[in-house]
Amino acid sequence: MNENNKLQQTATSEEVVLKEVLSPLWDRRWKIILLTLLITLVVAVYASLLKSSYRASAILQIGSHKPTNTLSIKDAFNESTASWEQIKTQYELLRSRKFAERVVTRLNLTAHPDFNSGKYQESLMFWRNKSDDKETPSFNKVVEHFQRQLTISPIVDTELVKISFTSYDAELASRVANQIGQTYLQYQDEIHRASKESASQWLVDQLEELGKKLEASEQALQTFREQEGIVEVKGIAGLIESELTELTSSALKASKAVDDLKVTYQYIQKNRGNNTQLAELQEINHNPSYIQLRRSEEQLERKIDELSQRYGPKHPKRTSAEAELSSLRQNIVKQVNEQIFAIEKAYFSSLEKVKAISTRLNETKTEYLRISRLNNKFSQLQREVETNKELYNNYLIRLKETDAMGNYKSNFYVRFIDKAITPKAPVAPNKRLMVLMSFVLSAVLLSLIIIVRELVMDTLNSRRKLDNFQEADILAVLPKFKTTKSRCDNYQTDNRFIEAIRSLRTSLLLGQSKKPPQVIAITSSVPNEGKSTVALELARSFGEMEKVLLIEADMRHPTLYKTLKVDKFRPGLSNLLAKTHQINECIVRDKQVRLDILTSGITPANPLAFLSMKRFNMLIKVFSNFYDRIIIETPPVNAVSDAVIISRSVDSVLYVVHGTKTKREHITSGLRLLNQVDAPVSGVVVNQSENVDNEKYHNKYYLDTSNIIKLPVRKHG
């Protein structure tokens, strides 16, 4: 049972999706039919203007005079086996412009009317200028037209070639197809004869010129060798390159040594005369002699310390030890100075070494560049000699082959297998097919455009999109309708729209878990989504059983005055907030809609500041004591912040969106703004939706007024 239920649900969902896809086609069926018929009519008129084209074909055999076995198409163009490129050359020869010019000249096609008229029938072309008929087309245009109408089709695995020509004149088509075959042999003979006469002379001239070039290049190479004294350039370049590598390595090592000594040298210059600081250099304090002297100094200091404890300052032993210590310290200073001198000497020596290596390196680089230039010039001259020698040998071999083939004669011929006959029936255009295809393709294309447009629209225009909308609850889906004027010049709405508004009213009264909202704000994402109409009709619906006040808080672009036919500048909400008028002067009691209305009043310079007053909240509380329901129409959320401010003073916010125009990103953005201030958003009302069923029984149910009893209008006290 569960599987059956799942299958049934799947089938139902697929049916709903298919219905949503096809319903736009049904709604726009008359537009599709009208446009399809219009396109088909245009194509039919166009097809009726076209001339009929006739095609004649001749089949030729291209072969040679070999008496033995049947030749292939390759043997027809060469005594040896021909390549595929040579075979294709013969086909392209038949299509060539020069060949086309011969046929055009021989048949005098420039004077033929087929090449002087267009593709449309002259009897039906009432807009054609008669002066155009006197103009003769140029020879180049006739040749281009001829090539476009000519078709050369080789028959696979045979020596046969099919030549087809299409023309508006049936007799001309057969004449041209036959003339092409007759002209082909003469054209081939002329080409062969001209090439045979010029080939030998051309080769002789080329050999003479190449011989001079070869001799000149060899002389230039020899002269270069003698001038530069070159025997082996590559070996010398290799030696210099090795030397350059060694010098570069030595220069790097010498530079590193100078950098290392430079720091020590700068330290010496900075602390010159301060032996204590100089002795801290690693080169000095790690010297064995210096270390030995320091040890001796420490021993004498300990000895003097011991003697000072036993003897007086003038005791001979103590005096002798102190003199020895003084002498030792002088030796230490001398040792430090000697090491300093050695370091300085090594530094200056390293500088000189770097200079010498750099000089040698520069000289070697200059020599290497000179040898490289010589090598490049030598290679260039040597390549020129080798190239000229190779060209000379190739042309000499070609000349010998030409002399050996001097008695050869090509015997290409063209034999008609089937000559072209005058066609009886046209091959184009197929007018019936054109009209039929235009009708089918236009209908399919228009349907696809409508379906794709419906699918890509990022709006709530389908049941599937409504089910997938998770940002807020969908409270009601209001059908699309057109307002009409009655005899009394009052606007009347569709009965299905009124019933949908009543369903929204019921949802607000019974769908809330808590107390039904008393103060209801109605807003939207952007302008022109129908929030004013929804607010008015919802207020009218509540007015059937309650005392209702409709407040127009959209002071920037008020619209209710048009529907209610009141003065645009009459006192309203802005006047109450500014304390310029009393409540009884601002409220309009309209008998037609049976509710009290507070219009926006005079538009202030800053409506947001008016709505942010504490007086606005106080007015809402005062009105709550006198009215059962208060409905406030607010400006769009994404346009201004008025609706966000008003949402703090209401019990419920209804978010109106246009079913086919409002994009989902605008809806999400507006709801996000309201949720940021914890606005009491009850849900979304989809207005002007095309997804409400439009079947006949719905309309009959709503429009049948025979069983309706009119009750007297309840007066509000």
GUSEDO-791458 format. One record per residue (C-alpha): residue number from 1; x, y, z; chain. Coordinates in steps of 0.25 Angstrom, whole numbers, plus 5000, padded with zeros to 4 digits. Layout:
NUM:X:Y:Z:A
...
! end
This chain:
1:5000:5000:5000:A
2:5011:5010:5003:A
3:5018:5007:4990:A
4:5005:5009:4983:A
5:5003:5023:4990:A
6:5017:5027:4986:A
7:5015:5024:4972:A
8:5001:5031:4972:A
9:5008:5043:4979:A
10:5019:5043:4968:A
11:5009:5042:4957:A
12:5001:5053:4963:A
13:5014:5062:4964:A
14:5018:5059:4950:A
15:5004:5063:4945:A
16:5005:5076:4953:A
17:5018:5080:4947:A
18:5014:5076:4933:A
19:5001:5084:4935:A
20:5010:5096:4940:A
21:5019:5095:4928:A
22:5007:5094:4918:A
23:4998:5104:4924:A
24:5005:5116:4919:A
25:5004:5110:4905:A
26:4989:5109:4907:A
27:4987:5123:4912:A
28:4995:5129:4901:A
29:4989:5119:4890:A
30:4983:5130:4882:A
31:4996:5138:4881:A
32:5003:5126:4877:A
33:4993:5122:4866:A
34:4993:5137:4861:A
35:5008:5138:4861:A
36:5009:5125:4854:A
37:4999:5128:4843:A
38:5006:5141:4841:A
39:5020:5135:4840:A
40:5014:5124:4831:A
41:5007:5135:4822:A
42:5020:5142:4821:A
43:5027:5130:4816:A
44:5016:5126:4807:A
45:5017:5140:4800:A
46:5032:5139:4799:A
47:5031:5125:4793:A
48:5021:5129:4783:A
49:5031:5140:4778:A
50:5042:5130:4776:A
51:5046:5125:4762:A
52:5046:5110:4759:A
53:5061:5105:4758:A
54:5064:5093:4748:A
55:5076:5084:4749:A
56:5083:5077:4738:A
57:5094:5067:4740:A
58:5105:5060:4731:A
59:5114:5048:4734:A
60:5128:5048:4729:A
61:5139:5038:4729:A
62:5153:5043:4732:A
63:5163:5033:4727:A
64:5176:5030:4718:A
65:5178:5023:4705:A
66:5184:5011:4712:A
67:5179:4999:4703:A
68:5181:4988:4714:A
69:5173:4987:4727:A
70:5163:4998:4731:A
71:5170:5010:4738:A
72:5167:5016:4751:A
73:5164:5030:4753:A
74:5178:5032:4758:A
75:5185:5026:4746:A
76:5177:5036:4737:A
77:5185:5048:4742:A
78:5199:5041:4743:A
79:5207:5030:4737:A
80:5211:5026:4751:A
81:5201:5024:4763:A
82:5195:5038:4766:A
83:5194:5044:4779:A
84:5180:5048:4785:A
85:5185:5062:4784:A
86:5187:5061:4769:A
87:5173:5054:4768:A
88:5166:5066:4776:A
89:5174:5076:4767:A
90:5166:5071:4755:A
91:5153:5073:4762:A
92:5157:5087:4766:A
93:5161:5089:4752:A
94:5147:5087:4747:A
95:5142:5097:4758:A
96:5153:5107:4755:A
97:5150:5122:4751:A
98:5158:5121:4739:A
99:5151:5109:4734:A
100:5137:5116:4737:A
101:5142:5129:4729:A
102:5144:5120:4717:A
103:5130:5114:4717:A
104:5123:5127:4720:A
105:5131:5133:4708:A
106:5128:5122:4699:A
107:5113:5122:4702:A
108:5112:5137:4703:A
109:5105:5136:4716:A
110:5107:5151:4719:A
111:5095:5153:4710:A
112:5086:5142:4715:A
113:5074:5147:4723:A
114:5076:5137:4733:A
115:5088:5144:4738:A
116:5082:5158:4738:A
117:5070:5155:4746:A
118:5068:5151:4761:A
119:5062:5139:4768:A
120:5048:5146:4768:A
121:5037:5145:4758:A
122:5037:5158:4750:A
123:5022:5157:4748:A
124:5019:5157:4763:A
125:5030:5168:4766:A
126:5021:5180:4765:A
127:5032:5188:4773:A
128:5043:5185:4763:A
129:5049:5197:4756:A
130:5048:5195:4741:A
131:5061:5203:4738:A
132:5068:5192:4745:A
133:5065:5182:4734:A
134:5074:5191:4724:A
135:5086:5189:4732:A
136:5096:5178:4727:A
137:5103:5170:4738:A
138:5118:5171:4738:A
139:5126:5159:4734:A
140:5132:5156:4748:A
141:5118:5156:4754:A
142:5113:5146:4743:A
143:5125:5137:4746:A
144:5123:5137:4761:A
145:5108:5134:4758:A
146:5112:5122:4749:A
147:5122:5116:4759:A
148:5111:5117:4770:A
149:5101:5109:4761:A
150:5112:5099:4757:A
151:5114:5086:4764:A
152:5125:5075:4762:A
153:5123:5062:4769:A
154:5133:5051:4767:A
155:5126:5037:4768:A
156:5133:5029:4778:A
157:5142:5017:4774:A
158:5140:5020:4759:A
159:5146:5029:4748:A
160:5133:5036:4747:A
161:5130:5050:4750:A
162:5116:5056:4751:A
163:5115:5071:4746:A
164:5102:5078:4750:A
165:5097:5092:4747:A
166:5085:5099:4753:A
167:5078:5110:4745:A
168:5064:5116:4744:A
169:5065:5112:4729:A
170:5064:5097:4727:A
171:5070:5098:4713:A
172:5082:5106:4718:A
173:5084:5096:4729:A
174:5086:5085:4719:A
175:5095:5093:4710:A
176:5104:5097:4721:A
177:5106:5083:4726:A
178:5110:5078:4713:A
179:5119:5090:4709:A
180:5127:5088:4722:A
181:5131:5073:4717:A
182:5134:5078:4703:A
183:5143:5090:4708:A
184:5151:5081:4718:A
185:5159:5074:4709:A
186:5164:5086:4701:A
187:5167:5093:4714:A
188:5175:5081:4719:A
189:5183:5081:4705:A
190:5186:5095:4706:A
191:5191:5095:4720:A
192:5200:5083:4717:A
193:5206:5089:4705:A
194:5209:5102:4711:A
195:5215:5096:4723:A
196:5223:5086:4715:A
197:5229:5098:4706:A
198:5233:5106:4718:A
199:5238:5096:4728:A
200:5251:5093:4721:A
201:5255:5107:4718:A
202:5251:5111:4732:A
203:5260:5100:4738:A
204:5271:5105:4730:A
205:5270:5119:4734:A
206:5269:5115:4749:A
207:5281:5106:4748:A
208:5289:5117:4742:A
209:5285:5127:4753:A
210:5287:5116:4764:A
211:5301:5113:4759:A
212:5305:5128:4760:A
213:5299:5129:4774:A
214:5307:5116:4778:A
215:5320:5121:4773:A
216:5318:5135:4780:A
217:5314:5128:4793:A
218:5327:5119:4792:A
219:5336:5131:4789:A
220:5330:5139:4800:A
221:5333:5128:4810:A
222:5347:5126:4806:A
223:5350:5141:4806:A
224:5344:5142:4820:A
225:5354:5130:4825:A
226:5366:5137:4819:A
227:5362:5151:4825:A
228:5360:5146:4839:A
229:5370:5135:4838:A
230:5360:5125:4843:A
231:5364:5110:4843:A
232:5355:5104:4854:A
233:5345:5114:4860:A
234:5337:5104:4869:A
235:5350:5099:4876:A
236:5355:5113:4879:A
237:5341:5117:4884:A
238:5341:5105:4893:A
239:5355:5108:4900:A
240:5350:5123:4902:A
241:5337:5118:4908:A
242:5345:5109:4918:A
243:5354:5120:4922:A
244:5342:5130:4924:A
245:5336:5120:4933:A
246:5348:5118:4941:A
247:5350:5133:4942:A
248:5336:5135:4946:A
249:5337:5125:4957:A
250:5350:5132:4962:A
251:5344:5146:4962:A
252:5332:5141:4970:A
253:5342:5134:4980:A
254:5351:5147:4981:A
255:5338:5156:4983:A
256:5334:5147:4994:A
257:5347:5148:5001:A
258:5347:5163:4999:A
259:5333:5164:5005:A
260:5338:5156:5017:A
261:5350:5164:5019:A
262:5343:5177:5017:A
263:5335:5175:5030:A
264:5347:5172:5038:A
265:5354:5184:5032:A
266:5343:5194:5035:A
267:5343:5189:5050:A
268:5358:5191:5051:A
269:5356:5205:5045:A
270:5345:5208:5055:A
271:5353:5203:5067:A
272:5367:5207:5064:A
273:5375:5210:5076:A
274:5366:5202:5085:A
275:5373:5189:5087:A
276:5363:5183:5096:A
277:5352:5184:5085:A
278:5362:5180:5074:A
279:5366:5167:5082:A
280:5352:5163:5081:A
281:5353:5160:5066:A
282:5353:5145:5063:A
283:5365:5146:5054:A
284:5373:5151:5067:A
285:5367:5144:5078:A
286:5368:5130:5071:A
287:5383:5133:5068:A
288:5391:5122:5075:A
289:5402:5133:5078:A
290:5392:5142:5084:A
291:5385:5131:5092:A
292:5399:5127:5098:A
293:5402:5141:5102:A
294:5389:5143:5108:A
295:5391:5130:5116:A
296:5405:5135:5121:A
297:5398:5149:5125:A
298:5388:5141:5133:A
299:5399:5133:5140:A
300:5407:5146:5143:A
301:5395:5153:5149:A
302:5392:5141:5158:A
303:5407:5141:5162:A
304:5407:5156:5165:A
305:5394:5154:5173:A
306:5401:5143:5182:A
307:5413:5152:5184:A
308:5405:5164:5188:A
309:5400:5156:5199:A
310:5414:5152:5204:A
311:5422:5164:5200:A
312:5421:5179:5199:A
313:5421:5187:5187:A
314:5436:5190:5186:A
315:5440:5175:5188:A
316:5450:5171:5178:A
317:5442:5158:5174:A
318:5429:5166:5173:A
319:5436:5177:5165:A
320:5442:5167:5156:A
321:5428:5160:5153:A
322:5422:5174:5150:A
323:5433:5177:5140:A
324:5431:5164:5133:A
325:5416:5166:5133:A
326:5418:5180:5127:A
327:5427:5174:5116:A
328:5417:5163:5113:A
329:5406:5173:5111:A
330:5414:5181:5102:A
331:5417:5168:5094:A
332:5402:5166:5094:A
333:5399:5179:5088:A
334:5410:5177:5078:A
335:5404:5164:5074:A
336:5390:5170:5072:A
337:5396:5181:5064:A
338:5404:5171:5055:A
339:5391:5163:5053:A
340:5383:5176:5050:A
341:5394:5180:5039:A
342:5393:5166:5033:A
343:5378:5167:5032:A
344:5379:5180:5025:A
345:5390:5175:5016:A
346:5381:5163:5013:A
347:5369:5172:5010:A
348:5377:5181:5000:A
349:5383:5169:4994:A
350:5369:5163:4992:A
351:5364:5177:4985:A
352:5376:5176:4976:A
353:5373:5162:4972:A
354:5358:5165:4969:A
355:5362:5176:4960:A
356:5372:5168:4953:A
357:5362:5156:4951:A
358:5351:5166:4946:A
359:5360:5172:4936:A
360:5364:5158:4931:A
361:5349:5154:4931:A
362:5345:5166:4923:A
363:5356:5164:4913:A
364:5352:5149:4912:A
365:5338:5153:4910:A
366:5341:5163:4899:A
367:5350:5152:4892:A
368:5338:5142:4894:A
369:5328:5152:4887:A
370:5338:5154:4876:A
371:5340:5139:4873:A
372:5324:5137:4875:A
373:5322:5148:4864:A
374:5332:5141:4855:A
375:5326:5128:4857:A
376:5312:5133:4854:A
377:5317:5139:4841:A
378:5324:5127:4837:A
379:5312:5118:4840:A
380:5303:5127:4832:A
381:5313:5127:4820:A
382:5314:5112:4821:A
383:5299:5110:4822:A
384:5297:5119:4809:A
385:5307:5110:4802:A
386:5301:5097:4806:A
387:5287:5102:4802:A
388:5291:5107:4789:A
389:5298:5094:4786:A
390:5286:5086:4790:A
391:5277:5095:4781:A
392:5286:5094:4769:A
393:5287:5079:4770:A
394:5272:5077:4771:A
395:5269:5086:4759:A
396:5280:5079:4751:A
397:5273:5066:4754:A
398:5260:5072:4750:A
399:5266:5077:4737:A
400:5271:5063:4734:A
401:5258:5057:4737:A
402:5251:5067:4728:A
403:5260:5064:4716:A
404:5258:5049:4719:A
405:5243:5051:4718:A
406:5243:5060:4706:A
407:5235:5051:4697:A
408:5225:5048:4708:A
409:5211:5053:4704:A
410:5199:5053:4713:A
411:5186:5047:4706:A
412:5175:5051:4716:A
413:5162:5051:4710:A
414:5147:5053:4714:A
415:5137:5043:4709:A
416:5122:5046:4711:A
417:5115:5034:4718:A
418:5102:5041:4719:A
419:5100:5055:4713:A
420:5091:5065:4720:A
421:5076:5066:4715:A
422:5067:5077:4717:A
423:5060:5075:4731:A
424:5045:5075:4731:A
425:5042:5077:4746:A
426:5048:5088:4755:A
427:5057:5083:4767:A
428:5055:5096:4775:A
429:5048:5102:4783:A
430:5039:5092:4789:A
431:5028:5102:4793:A
432:5019:5093:4800:A
433:5030:5088:4809:A
434:5035:5102:4812:A
435:5021:5106:4816:A
436:5019:5093:4825:A
437:5032:5095:4831:A
438:5030:5109:4834:A
439:5017:5106:4841:A
440:5023:5095:4849:A
441:5036:5102:4853:A
442:5029:5115:4856:A
443:5019:5108:4865:A
444:5030:5100:4872:A
445:5039:5112:4874:A
446:5029:5121:4880:A
447:5024:5110:4889:A
448:5039:5107:4894:A
449:5041:5122:4896:A
450:5029:5123:4905:A
451:5032:5110:4913:A
452:5047:5115:4915:A
453:5042:5129:4919:A
454:5033:5123:4929:A
455:5044:5113:4934:A
456:5055:5123:4936:A
457:5046:5134:4942:A
458:5051:5135:4957:A
459:5037:5138:4962:A
460:5026:5131:4969:A
461:5018:5128:4957:A
462:5017:5113:4958:A
463:5012:5103:4969:A
464:5025:5097:4969:A
465:5032:5110:4973:A
466:5022:5113:4983:A
467:5024:5099:4990:A
468:5039:5102:4990:A
469:5038:5116:4996:A
470:5043:5114:5010:A
471:5045:5129:5014:A
472:5031:5131:5019:A
473:5017:5125:5019:A
474:5008:5126:5007:A
475:4995:5132:5013:A
476:4988:5134:5000:A
477:4989:5133:4985:A
478:4981:5144:4978:A
479:4977:5142:4963:A
480:4980:5151:4952:A
481:4968:5160:4948:A
482:4965:5173:4941:A
483:4957:5184:4948:A
484:4945:5189:4940:A
485:4936:5201:4942:A
486:4921:5199:4945:A
487:4910:5208:4940:A
488:4912:5217:4952:A
489:4927:5218:4949:A
490:4931:5210:4961:A
491:4942:5200:4960:A
492:4938:5185:4960:A
493:4947:5174:4963:A
494:4946:5159:4959:A
495:4938:5150:4968:A
496:4949:5140:4969:A
497:4959:5151:4974:A
498:4948:5155:4984:A
499:4947:5140:4989:A
500:4962:5139:4990:A
501:4962:5152:4999:A
502:4952:5145:5008:A
503:4960:5133:5009:A
504:4972:5142:5013:A
505:4963:5148:5023:A
506:4959:5135:5029:A
507:4974:5131:5029:A
508:4977:5143:5038:A
509:4965:5141:5047:A
510:4966:5126:5049:A
511:4980:5122:5045:A
512:4987:5130:5056:A
513:4991:5121:5069:A
514:4989:5134:5077:A
515:4979:5145:5077:A
516:4975:5150:5063:A
517:4983:5162:5059:A
518:4976:5175:5060:A
519:4986:5185:5054:A
520:4990:5179:5040:A
521:5001:5186:5031:A
522:5002:5182:5017:A
523:5015:5185:5009:A
524:5022:5179:4997:A
525:5036:5178:4991:A
526:5035:5189:4980:A
527:5025:5198:4975:A
528:5013:5193:4966:A
529:5011:5180:4972:A
530:4996:5182:4976:A
531:4998:5185:4991:A
532:4988:5197:4990:A
533:4977:5188:4983:A
534:4980:5177:4993:A
535:4979:5186:5005:A
536:4966:5192:5000:A
537:4959:5179:4997:A
538:4964:5173:5010:A
539:4958:5185:5017:A
540:4945:5183:5009:A
541:4945:5169:5013:A
542:4947:5171:5028:A
543:4936:5183:5027:A
544:4925:5173:5023:A
545:4925:5168:5038:A
546:4934:5178:5046:A
547:4937:5193:5048:A
548:4949:5195:5040:A
549:4959:5207:5037:A
550:4968:5207:5025:A
551:4980:5216:5027:A
552:4988:5220:5015:A
553:5002:5221:5021:A
554:5009:5222:5007:A
555:5011:5237:5007:A
556:5021:5237:4996:A
557:5012:5232:4985:A
558:4997:5231:4990:A
559:4988:5224:4980:A
560:4975:5222:4988:A
561:4970:5236:4985:A
562:4968:5231:4970:A
563:4960:5219:4973:A
564:4951:5226:4984:A
565:4951:5239:4975:A
566:4954:5248:4986:A
567:4963:5261:4986:A
568:4977:5258:4985:A
569:4981:5269:4995:A
570:4970:5267:5005:A
571:4974:5265:5020:A
572:4979:5252:5024:A
573:4990:5244:5032:A
574:5001:5255:5030:A
575:4991:5266:5035:A
576:4988:5258:5048:A
577:5002:5256:5051:A
578:5005:5270:5048:A
579:4993:5274:5057:A
580:4988:5283:5047:A
581:4974:5276:5046:A
582:4965:5268:5055:A
583:4962:5253:5053:A
584:4947:5256:5048:A
585:4953:5265:5037:A
586:4963:5255:5032:A
587:4955:5242:5032:A
588:4946:5238:5020:A
589:4934:5230:5021:A
590:4931:5223:5008:A
591:4918:5216:5006:A
592:4922:5209:4994:A
593:4933:5201:5001:A
594:4926:5202:5015:A
595:4938:5206:5023:A
596:4946:5218:5029:A
597:4958:5222:5021:A
598:4969:5231:5026:A
599:4977:5236:5013:A
600:4991:5240:5013:A
601:4988:5255:5013:A
602:4998:5265:5008:A
603:5012:5259:5005:A
604:5022:5264:5015:A
605:5037:5267:5012:A
606:5041:5255:5021:A
607:5030:5245:5022:A
608:5040:5235:5030:A
609:5041:5246:5041:A
610:5026:5247:5042:A
611:5024:5232:5043:A
612:5035:5231:5054:A
613:5028:5241:5063:A
614:5022:5236:5076:A
615:5009:5242:5072:A
616:5008:5232:5061:A
617:5008:5220:5071:A
618:4998:5228:5080:A
619:4988:5230:5068:A
620:4989:5215:5065:A
621:4985:5212:5080:A
622:4974:5222:5080:A
623:4968:5216:5067:A
624:4969:5202:5073:A
625:4959:5206:5083:A
626:4949:5210:5073:A
627:4951:5200:5062:A
628:4951:5185:5061:A
629:4961:5184:5050:A
630:4972:5194:5045:A
631:4979:5192:5032:A
632:4991:5201:5029:A
633:4996:5201:5014:A
634:5011:5204:5015:A
635:5022:5208:5004:A
636:5030:5196:4998:A
637:5041:5191:5008:A
638:5053:5191:4998:A
639:5050:5205:4993:A
640:5049:5213:5007:A
641:5049:5209:5022:A
642:5035:5214:5025:A
643:5029:5200:5026:A
644:5040:5196:5035:A
645:5037:5207:5045:A
646:5022:5204:5044:A
647:5024:5189:5046:A
648:5027:5193:5061:A
649:5013:5198:5063:A
650:5005:5186:5057:A
651:5001:5172:5061:A
652:5003:5166:5047:A
653:5010:5169:5034:A
654:5005:5164:5021:A
655:5016:5164:5010:A
656:5009:5165:4996:A
657:5017:5160:4984:A
658:5014:5160:4969:A
659:5013:5146:4964:A
660:5019:5149:4950:A
661:5028:5161:4952:A
662:5034:5161:4966:A
663:5047:5154:4966:A
664:5051:5144:4978:A
665:5063:5152:4982:A
666:5055:5165:4984:A
667:5045:5156:4993:A
668:5056:5150:5001:A
669:5063:5164:5002:A
670:5050:5171:5007:A
671:5047:5159:5017:A
672:5061:5160:5022:A
673:5059:5175:5026:A
674:5047:5172:5033:A
675:5052:5160:5041:A
676:5064:5169:5045:A
677:5055:5177:5053:A
678:5046:5165:5058:A
679:5034:5170:5050:A
680:5022:5161:5052:A
681:5022:5156:5038:A
682:5010:5147:5036:A
683:5013:5142:5022:A
684:5013:5145:5008:A
685:5001:5148:4999:A
686:5004:5145:4984:A
687:4996:5155:4976:A
688:4993:5155:4961:A
689:4996:5140:4960:A
690:4993:5132:4947:A
691:4993:5119:4954:A
692:4979:5119:4959:A
693:4970:5110:4951:A
694:4963:5117:4940:A
695:4953:5105:4937:A
696:4939:5108:4933:A
697:4933:5102:4945:A
698:4940:5112:4954:A
699:4936:5124:4946:A
700:4921:5118:4946:A
701:4922:5116:4961:A
702:4927:5130:4964:A
703:4919:5138:4953:A
704:4905:5131:4955:A
705:4897:5142:4963:A
706:4883:5136:4961:A
707:4883:5130:4975:A
708:4889:5142:4982:A
709:4880:5149:4992:A
710:4884:5164:4994:A
711:4884:5168:5009:A
712:4884:5182:5014:A
713:4897:5189:5017:A
714:4900:5189:5031:A
715:4903:5203:5036:A
716:4914:5205:5046:A
717:4911:5213:5058:A
! end
